[in-house]
Amino acid sequence: MIDDSGMVPWFELLQNEVGGLEPLDAHTHIGANDPDGYRCTRQQLVGSLDRIGARAFVFPMHEPDGYSAANDMVIEEAGASEGRLFPFCRLDPHGDALAEAERALDRGAMGIKLHPRAEQFALDHPNLAPVFALADERRLPVLVHAGRGIPALGRHAVEATGRHPGMRLILAHAGISDLAWIWRETPGHPNLYFDTSWWSPADIQALFALVPPGQVLMASDAPYGSPVWASVMTTRHALQLRLDAEQVRGVTGGQALRLVNGDDPLDLGPAPGAEGLPLDPLLERVYSFLLSAIGQAFNGVEPAETLALVRLACDVGDDTPQTAVCQWIAGLLDARDDYSPEGDGRPTRFAPGLHFLVAALGVVRTPDVALPEFRGVPTV
């Protein structure tokens, strides 16, 4: 997992501005067998959480040999976390999902994780019907991977939340598989939630603009992201969309804590609409070049020429409304230049330092939110 200690001053600035932030990351993993090459231990995850006094929902990474042993491992590791971790069990409906859910919940699991893409199923799988009924009865949170490539997930999610009002169904990754339309269903499905574990500001800000804030939960997807980074960026996006302090506190942890404890959810009011979306012509140039660079980096291509255009677009002068944002963008690019991925344990299929570019993208799309004083090259 990336070292996110450099983002702690950013969090402290937001804590001073909002007050009372108690982060609870709604989407983290631990494990060592995922075929994608990512790894995370309880010590690594808790180390990041400790930096800002955060807690997290945690569940297994992909386990090709099944989830019983992995679920037991997560429950045991959560028990050793001194209250930092709330364990969820991961289920594969191609097996006896209900039996595994009951077994893991009896051992101490507090929620359920489903991954339709990894295990190749849809939410209308017949073996999930009794699992959803159990979640309804016990008022359990059920977190579902909702990224790309998952047919009918949104339609089945709406149907399931309608049939099981006690279940708290959380669509991960901002629900990007269905966000174009599913936001319209959220007022009538108050037990349908979305987490913010996604890299694109356009998607996260659309989520905040269109979905009631009480149905949005801060999340990192650690070890793919990091809890400190997610806490900072989710808070920045929430403030950019003009959520008030109570709403921000709910999004960053208050609501997730109520869901995992089986309490009634907070009512944080309606979606704010798009009025807070930024549109600065000079910063849009920076944003568009950064987005192009990130696309290249995701495909393993070093985006040197595109990042040179980002730097040129940031040359706005020393005393303009865009100066502070552009200083930080350039500083993050400088930090990427100095970064070496050796020893961080992350797969190398992406261009090195991708996380600096993702952070820069978030900064440029939250220009109305306070930034730390720029004092040279940061770390992320």
C-alpha positions as a Markdown table, in Angstrom:
| # | Residue | x | y | z |
|---|---|---|---|---|
| 1 | Met | 0.0 | 0.0 | 0.0 |
| 2 | Ile | 1.3 | 3.5 | -0.8 |
| 3 | Asp | 2.7 | 5.7 | 1.9 |
| 4 | Asp | 0.0 | 8.2 | 2.5 |
| 5 | Ser | 1.7 | 10.1 | 5.4 |
| 6 | Gly | 2.2 | 13.1 | 3.2 |
| 7 | Met | -1.5 | 13.7 | 3.1 |
| 8 | Val | -1.9 | 14.0 | 6.9 |
| 9 | Pro | -1.4 | 17.8 | 6.9 |
| 10 | Trp | -4.2 | 18.0 | 4.3 |
| 11 | Phe | -6.5 | 16.0 | 6.6 |
| 12 | Glu | -5.5 | 18.2 | 9.6 |
| 13 | Leu | -6.4 | 21.3 | 7.6 |
| 14 | Leu | -9.8 | 19.9 | 6.8 |
| 15 | Gln | -10.3 | 18.7 | 10.3 |
| 16 | Asn | -9.7 | 22.3 | 11.5 |
| 17 | Glu | -12.2 | 23.6 | 9.0 |
| 18 | Val | -15.0 | 21.1 | 9.4 |
| 19 | Gly | -14.4 | 19.8 | 13.0 |
| 20 | Gly | -15.4 | 16.5 | 14.4 |
| 21 | Leu | -14.3 | 14.3 | 11.5 |
| 22 | Glu | -14.1 | 10.6 | 12.6 |
| 23 | Pro | -13.2 | 8.8 | 9.4 |
| 24 | Leu | -14.6 | 5.3 | 8.8 |
| 25 | Asp | -13.4 | 3.8 | 5.5 |
| 26 | Ala | -16.2 | 1.7 | 4.1 |
| 27 | His | -14.1 | -0.3 | 1.7 |
| 28 | Thr | -10.7 | -2.0 | 2.5 |
| 29 | His | -9.1 | -5.4 | 2.0 |
| 30 | Ile | -6.5 | -7.6 | 3.6 |
| 31 | Gly | -5.0 | -10.7 | 2.1 |
| 32 | Ala | -2.1 | -12.2 | 0.2 |
| 33 | Asn | -3.4 | -14.5 | -2.5 |
| 34 | Asp | -5.2 | -12.1 | -5.0 |
| 35 | Pro | -4.2 | -13.0 | -8.6 |
| 36 | Asp | -3.8 | -9.3 | -9.4 |
| 37 | Gly | -0.7 | -9.1 | -7.3 |
| 38 | Tyr | -1.8 | -6.7 | -4.7 |
| 39 | Arg | -1.2 | -7.5 | -1.0 |
| 40 | Cys | -2.2 | -5.9 | 2.3 |
| 41 | Thr | -1.7 | -6.9 | 5.9 |
| 42 | Arg | -3.6 | -5.8 | 8.9 |
| 43 | Gln | -0.5 | -4.0 | 10.2 |
| 44 | Gln | -0.2 | -2.0 | 6.9 |
| 45 | Leu | -3.9 | -1.1 | 6.9 |
| 46 | Val | -4.1 | -0.1 | 10.5 |
| 47 | Gly | -0.9 | 1.9 | 10.1 |
| 48 | Ser | -2.6 | 4.1 | 7.6 |
| 49 | Leu | -5.8 | 4.3 | 9.7 |
| 50 | Asp | -3.8 | 5.3 | 12.8 |
| 51 | Arg | -2.4 | 8.4 | 11.1 |
| 52 | Ile | -5.8 | 10.1 | 11.3 |
| 53 | Gly | -7.6 | 8.1 | 14.0 |
| 54 | Ala | -9.7 | 6.3 | 11.4 |
| 55 | Arg | -11.5 | 3.0 | 11.3 |
| 56 | Ala | -12.6 | 0.7 | 8.4 |
| 57 | Phe | -14.8 | -2.0 | 7.1 |
| 58 | Val | -12.5 | -4.8 | 6.0 |
| 59 | Phe | -12.9 | -8.0 | 4.0 |
| 60 | Pro | -10.8 | -10.5 | 2.1 |
| 61 | Met | -9.2 | -9.9 | -1.2 |
| 62 | His | -9.9 | -12.3 | -4.1 |
| 63 | Glu | -9.2 | -15.8 | -2.9 |
| 64 | Pro | -9.2 | -18.4 | -5.8 |
| 65 | Asp | -9.6 | -21.3 | -3.3 |
| 66 | Gly | -12.6 | -20.0 | -1.5 |
| 67 | Tyr | -13.5 | -17.7 | 1.4 |
| 68 | Ser | -14.1 | -19.7 | 4.6 |
| 69 | Ala | -10.4 | -19.5 | 5.7 |
| 70 | Ala | -10.1 | -16.0 | 4.4 |
| 71 | Asn | -13.2 | -14.9 | 6.3 |
| 72 | Asp | -11.8 | -16.4 | 9.5 |
| 73 | Met | -8.5 | -14.6 | 8.9 |
| 74 | Val | -10.3 | -11.2 | 8.5 |
| 75 | Ile | -12.3 | -11.8 | 11.7 |
| 76 | Glu | -9.2 | -12.7 | 13.7 |
| 77 | Glu | -7.2 | -9.8 | 12.3 |
| 78 | Ala | -10.0 | -7.4 | 13.1 |
| 79 | Gly | -10.1 | -8.7 | 16.6 |
| 80 | Ala | -6.5 | -7.8 | 17.0 |
| 81 | Ser | -6.9 | -4.3 | 15.6 |
| 82 | Glu | -8.0 | -2.6 | 18.9 |
| 83 | Gly | -11.3 | -1.5 | 17.4 |
| 84 | Arg | -9.9 | -0.1 | 14.1 |
| 85 | Leu | -11.5 | -2.8 | 11.9 |
| 86 | Phe | -15.0 | -4.0 | 11.4 |
| 87 | Pro | -14.9 | -7.5 | 9.7 |
| 88 | Phe | -17.1 | -8.4 | 6.7 |
| 89 | Cys | -17.3 | -11.9 | 5.3 |
| 90 | Arg | -17.0 | -12.4 | 1.5 |
| 91 | Leu | -19.4 | -14.8 | -0.2 |
| 92 | Asp | -19.4 | -16.7 | -3.5 |
| 93 | Pro | -23.0 | -17.6 | -4.4 |
| 94 | His | -21.8 | -20.5 | -6.5 |
| 95 | Gly | -21.4 | -22.3 | -3.2 |
| 96 | Asp | -23.6 | -22.4 | -0.1 |
| 97 | Ala | -23.5 | -18.6 | 0.5 |
| 98 | Leu | -26.1 | -18.6 | 3.3 |
| 99 | Ala | -24.3 | -21.3 | 5.3 |
| 100 | Glu | -21.0 | -19.4 | 5.0 |
| 101 | Ala | -22.7 | -16.1 | 5.9 |
| 102 | Glu | -24.3 | -17.6 | 9.0 |
| 103 | Arg | -21.1 | -19.2 | 10.1 |
| 104 | Ala | -19.0 | -16.1 | 9.6 |
| 105 | Leu | -21.5 | -13.8 | 11.3 |
| 106 | Asp | -21.7 | -16.2 | 14.3 |
| 107 | Arg | -17.9 | -15.9 | 14.5 |
| 108 | Gly | -18.0 | -12.1 | 14.5 |
| 109 | Ala | -18.4 | -10.8 | 11.0 |
| 110 | Met | -20.5 | -7.6 | 10.9 |
| 111 | Gly | -21.4 | -7.3 | 7.2 |
| 112 | Ile | -21.1 | -9.0 | 3.9 |
| 113 | Lys | -19.0 | -8.4 | 0.7 |
| 114 | Leu | -20.0 | -9.5 | -2.8 |
| 115 | His | -17.9 | -9.2 | -5.9 |
| 116 | Pro | -20.0 | -10.0 | -9.0 |
| 117 | Arg | -17.2 | -9.5 | -11.4 |
| 118 | Ala | -14.5 | -11.6 | -9.7 |
| 119 | Glu | -16.9 | -14.5 | -9.0 |
| 120 | Gln | -19.0 | -14.1 | -12.2 |
| 121 | Phe | -22.5 | -13.8 | -10.9 |
| 122 | Ala | -25.5 | -11.3 | -10.9 |
| 123 | Leu | -27.3 | -10.0 | -7.9 |
| 124 | Asp | -30.4 | -12.0 | -8.9 |
| 125 | His | -28.5 | -15.3 | -8.4 |
| 126 | Pro | -30.9 | -17.7 | -6.5 |
| 127 | Asn | -28.3 | -18.4 | -3.8 |
| 128 | Leu | -28.3 | -14.7 | -2.8 |
| 129 | Ala | -32.0 | -14.5 | -2.1 |
| 130 | Pro | -31.7 | -16.1 | 1.4 |
| 131 | Val | -28.5 | -14.1 | 2.1 |
| 132 | Phe | -30.5 | -10.8 | 1.3 |
| 133 | Ala | -33.3 | -12.1 | 3.5 |
| 134 | Leu | -30.8 | -12.6 | 6.3 |
| 135 | Ala | -29.3 | -9.2 | 5.8 |
| 136 | Asp | -32.8 | -7.7 | 5.9 |
| 137 | Glu | -33.6 | -9.5 | 9.2 |
| 138 | Arg | -30.3 | -8.5 | 10.9 |
| 139 | Arg | -30.1 | -5.0 | 9.3 |
| 140 | Leu | -26.7 | -5.8 | 7.8 |
| 141 | Pro | -24.6 | -3.8 | 5.4 |
| 142 | Val | -23.9 | -5.6 | 2.2 |
| 143 | Leu | -21.2 | -4.1 | 0.0 |
| 144 | Val | -21.1 | -4.9 | -3.7 |
| 145 | His | -18.4 | -4.3 | -6.3 |
| 146 | Ala | -20.1 | -2.0 | -8.8 |
| 147 | Gly | -17.4 | -1.1 | -11.2 |
| 148 | Arg | -17.4 | -1.8 | -14.9 |
| 149 | Gly | -18.5 | -4.9 | -16.8 |
| 150 | Ile | -21.4 | -6.0 | -14.5 |
| 151 | Pro | -24.7 | -6.4 | -16.5 |
| 152 | Ala | -28.0 | -5.5 | -14.8 |
| 153 | Leu | -26.3 | -4.8 | -11.4 |
| 154 | Gly | -28.2 | -1.6 | -10.8 |
| 155 | Arg | -31.6 | -2.9 | -11.7 |
| 156 | His | -31.1 | -6.0 | -9.5 |
| 157 | Ala | -29.8 | -3.7 | -6.7 |
| 158 | Val | -32.9 | -1.6 | -6.8 |
| 159 | Glu | -35.1 | -4.7 | -6.8 |
| 160 | Ala | -33.3 | -6.2 | -3.9 |
| 161 | Thr | -33.4 | -3.0 | -1.7 |
| 162 | Gly | -37.1 | -2.7 | -2.5 |
| 163 | Arg | -37.8 | -6.3 | -1.3 |
| 164 | His | -35.5 | -6.1 | 1.7 |
| 165 | Pro | -35.8 | -2.7 | 3.4 |
| 166 | Gly | -33.7 | -3.7 | 6.4 |
| 167 | Met | -30.7 | -4.6 | 4.3 |
| 168 | Arg | -28.2 | -1.7 | 3.7 |
| 169 | Leu | -26.9 | -2.3 | 0.2 |
| 170 | Ile | -23.7 | -0.4 | -0.6 |
| 171 | Leu | -22.6 | 0.0 | -4.3 |
| 172 | Ala | -18.9 | 0.4 | -4.4 |
| 173 | His | -16.8 | 2.6 | -6.7 |
| 174 | Ala | -19.5 | 5.3 | -6.8 |
| 175 | Gly | -21.8 | 2.9 | -8.5 |
| 176 | Ile | -20.3 | 3.8 | -11.8 |
| 177 | Ser | -21.8 | 0.7 | -13.5 |
| 178 | Asp | -25.2 | 2.4 | -13.3 |
| 179 | Leu | -24.7 | 5.9 | -12.0 |
| 180 | Ala | -26.1 | 7.5 | -15.2 |
| 181 | Trp | -29.6 | 6.5 | -14.0 |
| 182 | Ile | -29.7 | 4.9 | -10.6 |
| 183 | Trp | -29.3 | 8.2 | -8.8 |
| 184 | Arg | -33.0 | 8.9 | -9.6 |
| 185 | Glu | -34.0 | 5.9 | -7.5 |
| 186 | Thr | -32.2 | 6.9 | -4.4 |
| 187 | Pro | -34.9 | 9.0 | -2.7 |
| 188 | Gly | -37.3 | 6.0 | -2.9 |
| 189 | His | -34.6 | 3.5 | -1.8 |
| 190 | Pro | -33.1 | 5.0 | 1.4 |
| 191 | Asn | -31.3 | 1.7 | 2.1 |
| 192 | Leu | -29.3 | 2.0 | -1.1 |
| 193 | Tyr | -25.8 | 3.5 | -0.5 |
| 194 | Phe | -22.7 | 4.3 | -2.6 |
| 195 | Asp | -19.1 | 4.4 | -1.6 |
| 196 | Thr | -16.5 | 6.8 | -2.9 |
| 197 | Ser | -13.7 | 4.3 | -3.7 |
| 198 | Trp | -13.0 | 5.6 | -7.2 |
| 199 | Trp | -10.4 | 7.8 | -8.8 |
| 200 | Ser | -12.3 | 10.1 | -11.1 |
| 201 | Pro | -13.5 | 13.5 | -9.8 |
| 202 | Ala | -16.2 | 13.7 | -12.4 |
| 203 | Asp | -17.9 | 10.5 | -11.0 |
| 204 | Ile | -17.4 | 11.4 | -7.4 |
| 205 | Gln | -18.8 | 14.9 | -7.9 |
| 206 | Ala | -21.7 | 13.6 | -9.9 |
| 207 | Leu | -22.4 | 11.3 | -7.0 |
| 208 | Phe | -22.4 | 14.1 | -4.5 |
| 209 | Ala | -24.5 | 16.4 | -6.7 |
| 210 | Leu | -27.2 | 13.8 | -7.5 |
| 211 | Val | -27.4 | 11.4 | -4.5 |
| 212 | Pro | -28.6 | 12.5 | -1.0 |
| 213 | Pro | -25.5 | 12.8 | 1.2 |
| 214 | Gly | -26.8 | 10.4 | 3.8 |
| 215 | Gln | -26.4 | 7.7 | 1.1 |
| 216 | Val | -22.8 | 8.4 | 0.3 |
| 217 | Leu | -20.0 | 6.7 | 2.3 |
| 218 | Met | -16.3 | 7.6 | 2.2 |
| 219 | Ala | -14.1 | 4.7 | 1.1 |
| 220 | Ser | -10.6 | 4.0 | -0.3 |
| 221 | Asp | -10.5 | 0.5 | -1.7 |
| 222 | Ala | -7.2 | -0.1 | 0.2 |
| 223 | Pro | -4.7 | -1.3 | -0.8 |
| 224 | Tyr | -5.6 | 0.0 | -4.3 |
| 225 | Gly | -6.1 | 3.4 | -2.6 |
| 226 | Ser | -5.3 | 4.6 | 0.9 |
| 227 | Pro | -7.5 | 5.7 | 3.8 |
| 228 | Val | -5.8 | 9.0 | 4.4 |
| 229 | Trp | -6.0 | 10.0 | 0.7 |
| 230 | Ala | -9.7 | 8.9 | 0.5 |
| 231 | Ser | -10.6 | 10.8 | 3.6 |
| 232 | Val | -8.9 | 14.0 | 2.2 |
| 233 | Met | -10.3 | 13.7 | -1.3 |
| 234 | Thr | -13.8 | 12.7 | -0.3 |
| 235 | Thr | -14.0 | 15.6 | 2.2 |
| 236 | Arg | -12.7 | 18.0 | -0.5 |
| 237 | His | -15.3 | 16.9 | -3.0 |
| 238 | Ala | -18.1 | 17.1 | -0.4 |
| 239 | Leu | -17.0 | 20.7 | 0.5 |
| 240 | Gln | -16.7 | 21.6 | -3.2 |
| 241 | Leu | -20.3 | 20.5 | -3.7 |
| 242 | Arg | -21.3 | 22.7 | -0.7 |
| 243 | Leu | -22.2 | 20.1 | 1.8 |
| 244 | Asp | -22.3 | 21.5 | 5.3 |
| 245 | Ala | -20.3 | 20.3 | 8.3 |
| 246 | Glu | -22.9 | 17.9 | 9.6 |
| 247 | Gln | -23.3 | 16.3 | 6.2 |
| 248 | Val | -19.5 | 16.0 | 5.7 |
| 249 | Arg | -19.2 | 14.3 | 9.1 |
| 250 | Gly | -21.9 | 11.9 | 8.1 |
| 251 | Val | -20.3 | 11.0 | 4.7 |
| 252 | Thr | -16.8 | 10.6 | 6.1 |
| 253 | Gly | -17.7 | 8.1 | 8.9 |
| 254 | Gly | -20.8 | 8.9 | 10.9 |
| 255 | Gln | -23.3 | 7.2 | 8.6 |
| 256 | Ala | -21.1 | 4.1 | 8.1 |
| 257 | Leu | -20.8 | 3.6 | 11.8 |
| 258 | Arg | -24.5 | 3.7 | 12.2 |
| 259 | Leu | -25.0 | 1.1 | 9.4 |
| 260 | Val | -22.4 | -1.3 | 10.8 |
| 261 | Asn | -23.9 | -1.0 | 14.3 |
| 262 | Gly | -27.4 | -1.7 | 13.0 |
| 263 | Asp | -28.7 | 1.8 | 14.0 |
| 264 | Asp | -31.2 | 3.9 | 12.1 |
| 265 | Pro | -29.4 | 5.9 | 9.5 |
| 266 | Leu | -28.8 | 9.7 | 9.7 |
| 267 | Asp | -31.1 | 11.9 | 7.6 |
| 268 | Leu | -28.7 | 14.3 | 6.0 |
| 269 | Gly | -31.1 | 16.0 | 3.6 |
| 270 | Pro | -31.5 | 16.0 | -0.1 |
| 271 | Ala | -28.9 | 15.9 | -2.8 |
| 272 | Pro | -27.4 | 19.4 | -3.3 |
| 273 | Gly | -27.5 | 19.6 | -7.1 |
| 274 | Ala | -24.8 | 20.7 | -9.4 |
| 275 | Glu | -24.4 | 24.4 | -8.3 |
| 276 | Gly | -21.0 | 23.7 | -6.6 |
| 277 | Leu | -19.4 | 22.0 | -9.6 |
| 278 | Pro | -16.3 | 24.0 | -10.7 |
| 279 | Leu | -15.8 | 25.3 | -14.2 |
| 280 | Asp | -12.7 | 27.4 | -14.4 |
| 281 | Pro | -11.4 | 27.7 | -18.0 |
| 282 | Leu | -7.7 | 27.6 | -17.1 |
| 283 | Leu | -8.1 | 24.8 | -14.6 |
| 284 | Glu | -10.1 | 22.8 | -17.1 |
| 285 | Arg | -7.1 | 22.8 | -19.3 |
| 286 | Val | -5.0 | 21.4 | -16.5 |
| 287 | Tyr | -7.7 | 18.8 | -15.8 |
| 288 | Ser | -8.0 | 17.6 | -19.4 |
| 289 | Phe | -4.2 | 17.1 | -19.8 |
| 290 | Leu | -4.0 | 15.3 | -16.4 |
| 291 | Leu | -6.9 | 13.0 | -17.5 |
| 292 | Ser | -5.1 | 12.2 | -20.7 |
| 293 | Ala | -1.9 | 11.4 | -18.8 |
| 294 | Ile | -3.8 | 9.2 | -16.3 |
| 295 | Gly | -5.2 | 7.2 | -19.2 |
| 296 | Gln | -1.7 | 6.6 | -20.6 |
| 297 | Ala | -0.4 | 5.7 | -17.1 |
| 298 | Phe | -3.2 | 3.1 | -16.5 |
| 299 | Asn | -2.0 | 1.4 | -19.7 |
| 300 | Gly | 1.6 | 1.3 | -18.6 |
| 301 | Val | 2.7 | 4.2 | -20.9 |
| 302 | Glu | 4.9 | 6.9 | -19.4 |
| 303 | Pro | 3.0 | 10.1 | -20.1 |
| 304 | Ala | 6.0 | 12.5 | -20.3 |
| 305 | Glu | 4.8 | 14.7 | -23.1 |
| 306 | Thr | 1.3 | 15.0 | -21.7 |
| 307 | Leu | 2.7 | 15.9 | -18.3 |
| 308 | Ala | 4.8 | 18.6 | -19.9 |
| 309 | Leu | 1.5 | 20.0 | -21.2 |
| 310 | Val | 0.1 | 19.9 | -17.7 |
| 311 | Arg | 3.1 | 21.9 | -16.5 |
| 312 | Leu | 2.6 | 24.5 | -19.2 |
| 313 | Ala | -1.1 | 24.8 | -18.4 |
| 314 | Cys | -0.1 | 25.4 | -14.8 |
| 315 | Asp | 2.0 | 28.4 | -15.7 |
| 316 | Val | -0.8 | 30.8 | -14.8 |
| 317 | Gly | 1.4 | 33.4 | -13.0 |
| 318 | Asp | 2.2 | 34.1 | -9.4 |
| 319 | Asp | -0.8 | 36.1 | -8.4 |
| 320 | Thr | -3.9 | 34.7 | -10.0 |
| 321 | Pro | -7.0 | 32.9 | -8.6 |
| 322 | Gln | -5.5 | 29.6 | -9.9 |
| 323 | Thr | -2.0 | 30.1 | -8.5 |
| 324 | Ala | -2.3 | 28.0 | -5.4 |
| 325 | Val | -3.9 | 25.0 | -7.1 |
| 326 | Cys | -1.4 | 25.1 | -9.9 |
| 327 | Gln | 1.5 | 25.3 | -7.4 |
| 328 | Trp | 0.3 | 22.1 | -5.8 |
| 329 | Ile | -0.2 | 20.4 | -9.2 |
| 330 | Ala | 3.3 | 21.1 | -10.2 |
| 331 | Gly | 4.5 | 20.0 | -6.7 |
| 332 | Leu | 2.8 | 16.7 | -7.1 |
| 333 | Leu | 4.4 | 16.2 | -10.5 |
| 334 | Asp | 7.8 | 17.0 | -8.9 |
| 335 | Ala | 7.1 | 14.4 | -6.2 |
| 336 | Arg | 6.3 | 11.9 | -8.9 |
| 337 | Asp | 9.6 | 12.6 | -10.6 |
| 338 | Asp | 11.4 | 11.8 | -7.3 |
| 339 | Tyr | 9.3 | 8.7 | -6.6 |
| 340 | Ser | 10.7 | 5.1 | -6.8 |
| 341 | Pro | 8.2 | 2.3 | -6.7 |
| 342 | Glu | 10.8 | -0.2 | -5.6 |
| 343 | Gly | 9.9 | -1.9 | -2.3 |
| 344 | Asp | 6.3 | -0.7 | -2.1 |
| 345 | Gly | 4.9 | -4.1 | -2.9 |
| 346 | Arg | 2.6 | -2.9 | -5.6 |
| 347 | Pro | 2.3 | -4.5 | -9.1 |
| 348 | Thr | 4.1 | -2.6 | -11.9 |
| 349 | Arg | 1.5 | -2.9 | -14.7 |
| 350 | Phe | 0.8 | 0.9 | -14.4 |
| 351 | Ala | 3.3 | 3.7 | -15.0 |
| 352 | Pro | 5.1 | 4.5 | -11.8 |
| 353 | Gly | 3.6 | 7.2 | -9.5 |
| 354 | Leu | 0.1 | 7.0 | -10.9 |
| 355 | His | -1.3 | 8.0 | -7.4 |
| 356 | Phe | 0.4 | 11.4 | -7.7 |
| 357 | Leu | -1.6 | 12.1 | -10.9 |
| 358 | Val | -4.8 | 10.9 | -9.3 |
| 359 | Ala | -4.2 | 13.2 | -6.4 |
| 360 | Ala | -3.5 | 16.1 | -8.7 |
| 361 | Leu | -6.8 | 15.4 | -10.6 |
| 362 | Gly | -8.7 | 15.7 | -7.3 |
| 363 | Val | -7.0 | 18.9 | -6.4 |
| 364 | Val | -7.7 | 20.6 | -9.7 |
| 365 | Arg | -11.4 | 19.7 | -9.4 |
| 366 | Thr | -11.8 | 21.1 | -5.8 |
| 367 | Pro | -10.4 | 24.7 | -6.3 |
| 368 | Asp | -12.8 | 26.3 | -3.8 |
| 369 | Val | -11.5 | 24.1 | -0.9 |
| 370 | Ala | -8.6 | 25.3 | 1.2 |
| 371 | Leu | -5.1 | 23.9 | 0.5 |
| 372 | Pro | -2.2 | 23.6 | 2.8 |
| 373 | Glu | 0.5 | 26.2 | 2.4 |
| 374 | Phe | 2.8 | 25.1 | -0.4 |
| 375 | Arg | 6.3 | 24.4 | 1.0 |
| 376 | Gly | 8.0 | 22.4 | -1.6 |
| 377 | Val | 7.7 | 18.9 | -3.0 |
| 378 | Pro | 5.0 | 16.8 | -1.1 |
| 379 | Thr | 4.7 | 13.1 | -0.6 |
| 380 | Val | 1.4 | 11.2 | -1.1 |
